Amino acid sequence: MRKGIHPENYRIVAFKDMSNEDVFLTKSTAETSETLEVDGVEYPVIKLEISRTSHPFYTGKSKLVDTAGRIDKFKNKYAKFQK
């Protein structure tokens, strides 16, 4: 491997899934100013919207999207432009 091309600041970082409050630890170079205490140890934290514990592909559970309601809202909003 070539020397000097890889980052030197690898450290343990907590990644927190905000949709289900799941936290997992892994090494990362991502910068953050927030911290989180996990098992009595303070780690830098990166907040995620979705992770392997909440993504429908991995969980097998899909979320029902109210498309009919969205379509009705769209039609009502733009009905005034129809002649």
N, C-alpha and C positions, 0 to 999 in steps of 0.2 A: 504494500500500500504506500501511496505517496504521503510524505510527511508535510504537515502544515496546511492541509486543505480541509481538515475536519474541525468542527467547533470544539473548544476546550471546556465550555461551561455546562456540560451535562450534569444534571442534578435530579433528585427525586421530586416530582411534581404531582400534586393531587388534581385530578380532573373530576369535576362535579357536574353530573347531568341535572339540569335545572327542572326537567319535567317530572322526574321521580326521585330526586335527591340522592341518587346513587353516587358513590365516590370510589374511584380507583386510583392507585398509585402506579406511576411509571416514570422512566427517565425522559427528560425533555430539555430542550434549550429555549423553549418559549419564554418570553419575558412577561412578567406580571408584577403588580404591586400589592395584590391582595394575598392574604394567607388564610389557611384553614388548619385547625387542629384535628389530627386523626390519631387515635390511640395514644394521646398524650404528647405527640410530637407535632410541631408546627411546620407546615409545608406551604410553598407557594401554590396558589390554586388557579386553575383555568376553568371558567364556566362554559359548559356546552349546552346547546339547545336540545341535542339528541345524541344518544350513544347506543352502544350495542344492547344495553338493557332496556331501551325504550323504542328502538326502531322496529317498525312492523315486520320487516324482513326477518329479523332475528327472533322476535318474540312470537311470531305467528298470529298476532292479533292486529287487525286492521281497524283504523278509526273510520267511523261513518261520517262522511262529509255531506252536509246539507246542501246539495246542488240545486234542488228545487227551490229552496228559499232564496238562494243567491240569484237564480234566474228571475224569480218574481220581483226581487228588489231592483234588478237591472231594468226589467221591462217597465216597472212603475216609475223609475227615475227618468227614463228616456222616452216615456209615452208622450210627453208634451211636444216633442220634436216631430212626431208623426202627423201627417196631414190626411 
